[in-house]
């Protein structure tokens, strides 16, 4: 069986403790993954400062060149997946293995693979957005500027990341740490070690010192050790996972998104023209991202709009993992899908909400294809904006259509990672710009799921790792 070792500062290590990854449809073993315990992570962390110093000596221009080369290698090369036994992984192997253990169809795996490749290839543009266009040479020297001196202090010798299994595209978020000269300690998602391991091997193939990337598949205790031992970290997870870390400034939280599409009164008459934007926001990438809209908030005709959205999404069918038209991801554990569906049905027993999708799909929400279990897109109409389903999020295309007055709507949507606000009203646009409960704001026809990679996502990684400081020097700037 394929074995995936730990990567301890780039050194492959076969642990006595392993976890088996099985195919979501057949249950057959796909791979076994070495597991790190807390003690091993703690011991390895003692060498972090040495790895940071080695990375700091590489000019940022060379790190960007390495990152561009890694983009090509990630997308095109055969790369080691088990360096100990010399086992290689082709791009096709990666797609098949990723799909087999996560339940994401191969078409969506390719979509996400290209997303990671794009961020690697366009890293200079990404960093220009995160740093607001400063001269990146400041990362080499510590300061820059001919007339106005600008200096940044590095706050971290390491960045930890506790990663999810829901979508490979999220790995794009930690990639900038490499050209920002901060070594990484990664805990891959339990079902998805494939992407971080392949990215790491692509970086090494491209010329990055292997010690800059460590990968520790581990349990909750090991994940906590990474968060405690690294100077800065990123934590991905549901509300229960992130709750204990929300007040720790060292940890950048990536929890539920509760993203929304907001249709203002001045655009209400043309709501049918926005159906494609609404359905794309809800269902793109299988509805598995925090960027996917879990709410559509309108000022009138909410039930009619909900029916129209539901009619569109009810056409999305569950298909096999190799079907090129597949748009939904299967659940690795069928019981989870049934539990989510049962939870939604219990909430629908409370007054104030209705599953309007059932009118167009009487067969039900749970579907089985080729031995896999899926949840089909679901749209609920909430006439009560305080109903529990009015602000819920699940790992499949689910959205509540909620009606509220324009005066109250921005306050009632609650915490929102991405809001696409459709309005030409200058007063309402300014209110949206000033809304503190909206993290990423789209004014205009931008699906919530479409990312502009030169913009920060749920916190600015550069500002998480660096801080500008007051600085004066009598030294002349470099030519």
C-alpha positions as CSV (number, residue, x, y, z in Angstrom):
1,X,0.0,0.0,0.0
2,X,1.1,3.6,-0.7
3,X,2.7,5.2,2.4
4,X,2.9,8.9,2.9
5,X,5.6,9.8,5.4
6,X,5.9,12.8,7.7
7,X,8.1,15.6,6.4
8,X,10.3,16.8,9.3
9,X,11.9,20.0,8.0
10,X,11.9,18.3,4.6
11,X,13.3,14.9,5.8
12,X,10.8,12.0,5.2
13,X,10.1,10.0,8.3
14,X,8.1,6.8,8.6
15,X,6.2,6.7,11.9
16,X,5.1,3.6,13.8
17,X,1.7,5.2,14.2
18,X,-0.3,5.5,10.9
19,X,-3.8,6.3,9.7
20,X,-5.4,4.5,6.8
21,X,-7.1,6.5,4.1
22,X,-9.9,4.6,2.3
23,X,-11.8,5.1,-0.9
24,X,-15.0,6.9,-0.2
25,X,-17.0,4.6,-2.5
26,X,-15.5,1.2,-2.2
27,X,-13.9,1.4,1.3
28,X,-10.7,-0.1,-0.2
29,X,-7.4,1.3,1.2
30,X,-5.8,4.1,-0.8
31,X,-2.9,5.0,1.4
32,X,-1.6,4.9,5.0
33,X,-0.3,8.2,6.4
34,X,2.4,8.4,9.1
35,X,1.2,10.3,12.2
36,X,3.1,12.7,14.4
37,X,2.7,12.9,18.1
38,X,2.9,16.1,20.2
39,X,6.4,15.2,21.5
40,X,7.9,14.9,18.0
41,X,6.4,18.2,16.9
42,X,7.7,19.9,20.1
43,X,11.2,18.5,19.5
44,X,11.3,19.6,15.9
45,X,10.1,23.1,16.8
46,X,13.4,23.7,18.6
47,X,15.1,24.0,15.2
48,X,12.6,26.5,13.7
49,X,14.8,29.6,14.2
50,X,17.6,27.9,12.2
51,X,15.3,27.2,9.3
52,X,14.1,30.8,9.4
53,X,17.6,32.2,9.3
54,X,18.4,30.0,6.3
55,X,15.3,31.2,4.4
56,X,16.0,34.8,5.3
57,X,19.3,34.6,3.4
58,X,17.6,33.9,0.1
59,X,16.7,37.1,-1.8
60,X,12.9,37.6,-2.3
61,X,13.4,37.8,-6.1
62,X,14.8,34.3,-6.0
63,X,12.0,33.0,-3.8
64,X,9.5,34.5,-6.3
65,X,11.3,32.7,-9.1
66,X,11.2,29.4,-7.1
67,X,7.5,29.9,-6.6
68,X,6.9,30.4,-10.3
69,X,8.8,27.2,-11.0
70,X,6.8,25.4,-8.4
71,X,3.6,26.4,-10.2
72,X,4.7,24.5,-13.3
73,X,6.0,21.5,-11.3
74,X,2.9,21.2,-9.2
75,X,0.6,21.1,-12.3
76,X,2.8,19.1,-14.7
77,X,5.5,17.0,-13.0
78,X,5.8,13.6,-11.5
79,X,6.7,14.3,-7.9
80,X,7.6,12.2,-4.9
81,X,4.7,11.1,-2.7
82,X,6.7,8.6,-0.8
83,X,10.4,9.7,-1.0
84,X,11.5,6.8,1.2
85,X,10.4,4.1,-1.3
86,X,10.8,6.3,-4.3
87,X,7.1,6.4,-5.2
88,X,6.2,9.2,-7.6
89,X,2.8,10.9,-8.2
90,X,1.7,12.2,-11.6
91,X,-0.8,15.0,-11.9
92,X,-3.4,12.4,-12.9
93,X,-2.5,10.3,-9.8
94,X,-3.0,13.4,-7.6
95,X,-6.4,14.1,-9.1
96,X,-7.6,10.5,-8.7
97,X,-6.2,10.1,-5.1
98,X,-7.6,13.4,-4.0
99,X,-11.0,12.5,-5.3
100,X,-10.9,9.0,-3.9
101,X,-10.4,10.1,-0.3
102,X,-12.4,13.4,-0.1
103,X,-15.4,12.6,-2.3
104,X,-14.8,15.6,-4.5
105,X,-15.4,14.8,-8.1
106,X,-12.3,14.8,-10.4
107,X,-13.7,17.8,-12.4
108,X,-13.7,19.9,-9.2
109,X,-10.3,18.6,-8.2
110,X,-8.9,19.9,-11.5
111,X,-10.6,23.2,-10.9
112,X,-8.9,23.5,-7.5
113,X,-5.6,22.3,-8.8
114,X,-5.6,25.1,-11.3
115,X,-6.5,27.6,-8.5
116,X,-3.4,26.6,-6.6
117,X,-1.2,26.7,-9.7
118,X,-2.5,30.2,-10.5
119,X,-1.6,31.6,-7.1
120,X,1.9,30.1,-7.3
121,X,2.4,31.5,-10.8
122,X,1.0,34.9,-9.9
123,X,2.6,35.3,-6.5
124,X,4.2,38.6,-7.2
125,X,0.7,40.1,-7.9
126,X,-0.7,38.4,-4.8
127,X,2.0,39.9,-2.6
128,X,1.5,43.3,-4.3
129,X,-2.1,43.2,-3.1
130,X,-1.3,42.0,0.4
131,X,1.6,44.5,0.9
132,X,-0.2,47.4,-0.9
133,X,2.6,47.5,-3.4
134,X,5.6,48.1,-1.3
135,X,9.0,47.3,-2.7
136,X,9.4,43.6,-1.7
137,X,13.2,44.2,-1.3
138,X,12.3,45.4,2.1
139,X,12.0,41.7,3.1
140,X,15.8,41.3,2.3
141,X,17.1,44.4,3.9
142,X,14.5,45.3,6.5
143,X,14.0,48.8,5.2
144,X,13.6,50.6,1.9
145,X,12.9,54.0,0.4
146,X,15.0,56.9,-1.0
147,X,13.1,59.8,0.5
148,X,10.7,58.2,3.0
149,X,12.1,55.3,4.9
150,X,9.8,52.3,5.4
151,X,10.8,49.4,7.7
152,X,9.0,46.1,8.6
153,X,9.7,43.8,11.5
154,X,9.1,40.1,11.0
155,X,6.9,38.8,13.8
156,X,7.3,35.1,13.2
157,X,10.1,32.6,12.6
158,X,7.3,30.1,11.7
159,X,3.8,29.9,10.4
160,X,1.7,26.9,11.6
161,X,-1.4,25.9,9.6
162,X,-4.1,23.5,10.7
163,X,-5.7,22.6,7.4
164,X,-9.1,21.3,6.4
165,X,-10.2,18.6,3.9
166,X,-13.2,20.4,2.4
167,X,-11.5,22.0,-0.7
168,X,-8.0,21.9,-2.0
169,X,-8.3,25.6,-3.0
170,X,-7.8,26.7,0.6
171,X,-4.2,25.8,0.4
172,X,-3.7,28.9,-1.7
173,X,-3.9,30.9,1.5
174,X,-0.7,29.8,3.1
175,X,1.4,29.8,0.0
176,X,2.6,33.5,0.3
177,X,4.5,32.6,3.5
178,X,7.2,31.1,1.4
179,X,8.3,34.2,-0.5
180,X,7.6,36.1,2.8
181,X,10.5,34.1,4.2
182,X,8.6,32.3,7.0
183,X,9.0,28.5,7.3
184,X,5.8,26.5,7.5
185,X,4.6,23.7,9.9
186,X,1.5,22.2,8.3
187,X,-1.1,19.8,9.6
188,X,-2.9,18.4,6.6
189,X,-6.6,17.6,6.7
190,X,-7.3,14.0,7.7
191,X,-8.8,13.1,4.4
192,X,-6.6,15.5,2.3
193,X,-2.9,15.2,2.7
194,X,-2.4,15.2,-1.1
195,X,-2.3,18.9,-1.9
196,X,0.1,20.1,0.9
197,X,2.4,17.2,0.2
198,X,2.4,17.8,-3.5
199,X,2.9,21.6,-3.1
200,X,5.9,20.9,-0.7
201,X,7.5,18.6,-3.3
202,X,6.9,21.1,-6.0
203,X,8.7,23.8,-4.0
204,X,11.7,21.5,-3.3
205,X,11.8,20.5,-7.0
206,X,11.9,24.2,-7.8
207,X,14.9,24.9,-5.5
208,X,13.4,25.8,-2.1
209,X,15.4,24.5,0.9
210,X,13.4,21.5,2.0
211,X,13.6,22.6,5.7
212,X,11.3,25.5,4.9
213,X,8.3,23.1,4.9
214,X,7.3,20.6,7.5
215,X,4.2,18.4,7.3
216,X,2.8,16.7,10.3
217,X,-0.4,14.6,9.9
218,X,-1.6,14.4,13.4
219,X,-4.5,14.3,15.8
220,X,-6.2,17.2,17.7
221,X,-3.4,17.2,20.3
222,X,-0.8,17.5,17.6
223,X,-2.7,20.3,16.0
224,X,-2.8,22.2,19.3
225,X,1.0,21.7,19.6
226,X,1.5,23.3,16.2
227,X,-0.7,26.3,17.2
228,X,1.2,26.7,20.5
229,X,4.7,26.2,19.1
230,X,4.6,28.5,16.1
231,X,4.8,32.3,16.4
232,X,1.9,32.8,14.0
233,X,-0.6,30.3,12.7
234,X,-3.8,29.8,10.6
235,X,-6.6,27.6,11.9
236,X,-9.3,26.2,9.6
237,X,-12.4,24.6,10.9
238,X,-16.0,24.8,12.0
239,X,-17.3,27.0,14.8
240,X,-16.5,24.3,17.5
241,X,-12.9,23.9,16.2
242,X,-12.0,27.5,16.2
243,X,-13.9,28.6,19.3
244,X,-11.0,28.1,21.7
245,X,-8.6,30.2,19.7
246,X,-10.6,33.2,18.6
247,X,-9.1,35.5,21.3
248,X,-5.5,34.5,20.5
249,X,-3.9,37.2,18.3
250,X,-1.2,34.8,17.1
251,X,-3.9,32.6,15.4
252,X,-5.6,33.7,12.2
253,X,-9.1,32.1,12.2
254,X,-10.7,30.7,9.1
255,X,-14.0,29.5,10.3
256,X,-17.5,29.4,8.8
257,X,-18.1,32.2,6.2
258,X,-21.8,32.9,6.3
259,X,-21.4,34.7,3.0
260,X,-24.4,36.5,1.5
261,X,-25.8,38.0,-1.6
262,X,-27.8,41.2,-0.8
263,X,-30.3,42.6,-3.3
264,X,-31.2,46.2,-2.5
265,X,-34.5,47.8,-3.2
266,X,-33.3,49.8,-6.2
267,X,-32.3,46.6,-8.0
268,X,-35.3,44.5,-6.9
269,X,-37.3,44.8,-10.2
270,X,-34.4,43.1,-12.1
271,X,-33.9,40.2,-9.6
272,X,-34.4,37.6,-12.3
273,X,-31.3,38.9,-14.1
274,X,-29.3,38.0,-10.9
275,X,-30.4,34.4,-10.7
276,X,-27.2,33.1,-12.3
277,X,-25.1,35.1,-9.9
278,X,-27.1,33.8,-6.9
279,X,-26.9,30.2,-8.0
280,X,-23.2,30.4,-8.8
281,X,-22.5,32.0,-5.4
282,X,-24.3,29.1,-3.7
283,X,-23.2,26.1,-5.7
284,X,-19.7,26.8,-7.2
285,X,-17.1,24.3,-6.1
286,X,-19.8,22.0,-4.7
287,X,-20.8,24.6,-2.1
288,X,-18.0,23.5,0.1
289,X,-16.2,26.8,0.6
290,X,-16.6,29.6,3.2
291,X,-16.9,31.8,0.2
292,X,-20.1,30.2,-1.0
293,X,-23.3,32.1,-0.2
294,X,-25.4,30.6,2.5
295,X,-27.9,33.5,2.4
296,X,-29.7,35.6,-0.2
297,X,-31.1,38.7,1.5
298,X,-33.8,40.7,-0.3
299,X,-36.2,43.6,0.4
300,X,-39.4,42.1,-1.1
301,X,-40.8,39.0,-2.9
302,X,-38.6,36.7,-0.9
303,X,-40.6,33.5,-1.4
304,X,-40.9,34.1,-5.1
305,X,-37.1,34.6,-5.4
306,X,-36.5,31.6,-3.2
307,X,-38.6,29.4,-5.6
308,X,-36.8,30.7,-8.6
309,X,-33.3,30.0,-7.1
310,X,-34.5,26.6,-5.9
311,X,-35.9,25.7,-9.4
312,X,-32.5,26.4,-10.9
313,X,-30.5,24.5,-8.3
314,X,-32.9,21.5,-8.3
315,X,-31.5,20.7,-11.7
316,X,-28.1,19.9,-10.3
317,X,-27.8,16.1,-10.0
318,X,-25.5,13.9,-8.0
319,X,-23.0,12.2,-10.4
320,X,-20.1,9.8,-10.1
321,X,-16.6,11.1,-9.2
322,X,-15.3,10.7,-12.7
323,X,-18.2,12.3,-14.5
324,X,-16.9,15.5,-16.1
325,X,-20.3,17.2,-15.5
326,X,-20.2,16.5,-11.7
327,X,-20.8,19.6,-9.6
328,X,-21.4,18.0,-6.2
329,X,-19.0,16.4,-3.7
330,X,-19.9,13.2,-1.9
331,X,-19.6,12.8,1.8
332,X,-16.8,10.5,2.9
333,X,-19.1,9.3,5.7
334,X,-22.7,8.7,4.7
335,X,-23.9,9.2,8.3
336,X,-22.7,12.8,8.3
337,X,-24.8,13.6,5.2
338,X,-27.9,12.0,6.8
339,X,-27.3,13.8,10.1
340,X,-27.0,17.2,8.4
341,X,-30.2,16.5,6.4
342,X,-32.0,15.4,9.6
343,X,-30.9,18.6,11.4
344,X,-32.2,20.8,8.6
345,X,-35.6,18.9,8.7
346,X,-35.8,19.4,12.5
347,X,-35.2,23.2,12.1
348,X,-37.9,23.3,9.4
349,X,-40.4,22.1,12.0
350,X,-40.0,25.5,13.7
351,X,-42.3,28.2,12.3
352,X,-40.9,30.7,9.9
353,X,-39.1,28.6,7.3
354,X,-39.9,26.4,4.4
355,X,-37.8,24.1,2.1
356,X,-39.0,25.4,-1.3
357,X,-36.7,23.0,-3.1
358,X,-39.0,20.1,-2.3
359,X,-41.5,21.5,-4.7
360,X,-39.1,20.8,-7.6
361,X,-37.4,17.7,-6.2
362,X,-39.9,15.6,-4.3
363,X,-37.5,12.6,-4.1
364,X,-35.7,14.3,-1.2
365,X,-32.4,15.9,-0.2
366,X,-30.1,12.8,0.2
367,X,-29.0,11.0,-3.0
368,X,-26.9,7.9,-3.5
369,X,-24.8,7.3,-6.7
370,X,-22.2,4.6,-7.3
371,X,-22.1,3.8,-3.6
372,X,-21.6,7.4,-2.6
373,X,-23.9,9.7,-0.5
374,X,-24.6,13.3,-1.6
375,X,-26.7,16.1,-0.3
376,X,-28.5,17.9,-3.1
377,X,-28.8,21.7,-3.3
378,X,-31.4,23.1,-0.9
379,X,-33.0,26.5,-0.7
380,X,-35.2,27.5,2.2
381,X,-37.4,30.6,2.4
382,X,-37.2,32.2,5.8
383,X,-40.0,34.7,6.5
384,X,-38.5,35.2,9.9
385,X,-35.0,36.6,9.8
386,X,-34.3,35.2,13.3
387,X,-35.1,31.6,12.3
388,X,-32.0,29.3,12.9
389,X,-31.7,28.5,9.2
390,X,-31.6,32.1,8.2
391,X,-27.9,32.1,9.1
392,X,-26.7,28.6,8.8
393,X,-23.9,27.1,6.8
394,X,-23.3,23.5,5.6
395,X,-20.8,21.6,3.4
396,X,-23.1,21.5,0.4
397,X,-25.0,24.0,-1.6
398,X,-27.5,25.4,0.9
399,X,-28.9,28.9,1.2
400,X,-31.7,30.7,3.0
401,X,-33.6,33.5,1.2
402,X,-34.5,36.1,3.8
403,X,-36.5,39.2,3.5
404,X,-35.8,42.4,5.5
405,X,-36.3,46.1,5.2
406,X,-33.5,48.0,3.5
407,X,-32.9,50.0,6.6
408,X,-32.2,46.9,8.7
409,X,-30.8,44.4,6.2
410,X,-27.1,45.1,6.6
411,X,-27.4,44.8,10.4
412,X,-29.5,41.7,10.3
413,X,-27.2,39.6,8.0
414,X,-24.8,39.2,10.9
415,X,-21.1,38.4,10.6
416,X,-20.3,37.9,6.9
417,X,-17.1,36.8,5.2
418,X,-18.2,37.8,1.7
419,X,-21.1,40.1,0.8
420,X,-22.0,40.7,-2.8
421,X,-24.2,43.8,-2.6
422,X,-26.3,44.6,-5.7
423,X,-27.3,48.3,-5.6
424,X,-26.8,51.5,-7.5
425,X,-28.0,53.6,-4.6
426,X,-25.1,55.7,-3.4
427,X,-26.4,55.9,0.1
428,X,-26.8,52.2,0.5
429,X,-23.4,51.6,-1.2
430,X,-21.8,53.8,1.4
431,X,-23.6,52.0,4.2
432,X,-22.2,48.7,2.8
433,X,-18.7,50.1,2.7
434,X,-19.0,51.1,6.3
435,X,-20.5,47.8,7.5
436,X,-18.1,46.3,10.1
437,X,-19.8,42.9,9.9
438,X,-18.7,42.4,6.3
439,X,-15.1,41.2,5.8
440,X,-14.9,41.1,1.9
441,X,-17.2,43.4,0.1
442,X,-18.2,43.0,-3.6
443,X,-20.2,46.0,-5.0
444,X,-21.6,44.7,-8.2
445,X,-22.0,41.5,-10.1
446,X,-19.3,39.4,-8.5
447,X,-20.3,35.9,-7.2
448,X,-19.3,35.6,-3.6
449,X,-17.2,32.5,-4.6
450,X,-15.0,34.4,-7.0
451,X,-11.8,35.4,-5.4
452,X,-9.5,38.3,-6.4
453,X,-6.2,36.9,-5.2
454,X,-4.5,40.3,-4.9
455,X,-7.0,41.1,-2.1
456,X,-6.6,39.8,1.5
457,X,-8.8,36.8,2.5
458,X,-10.2,36.7,6.1
459,X,-7.2,38.6,7.4
460,X,-4.1,39.8,5.7
461,X,-1.3,37.2,5.9
462,X,1.4,39.8,5.3
463,X,0.1,41.9,8.3
464,X,-0.1,38.7,10.3
465,X,3.6,38.0,9.7
466,X,5.1,41.5,9.6
467,X,4.5,44.9,11.3
468,X,5.6,48.3,10.1
469,X,7.7,50.1,12.7
470,X,9.2,53.6,13.1
471,X,12.6,53.8,11.5
472,X,15.3,56.3,11.0
473,X,18.8,55.8,9.6
474,X,21.7,57.9,8.2
475,X,22.6,55.1,5.8
476,X,22.1,55.9,2.2
477,X,19.6,53.7,0.4
478,X,20.9,51.0,-1.9
479,X,21.2,51.9,-5.6
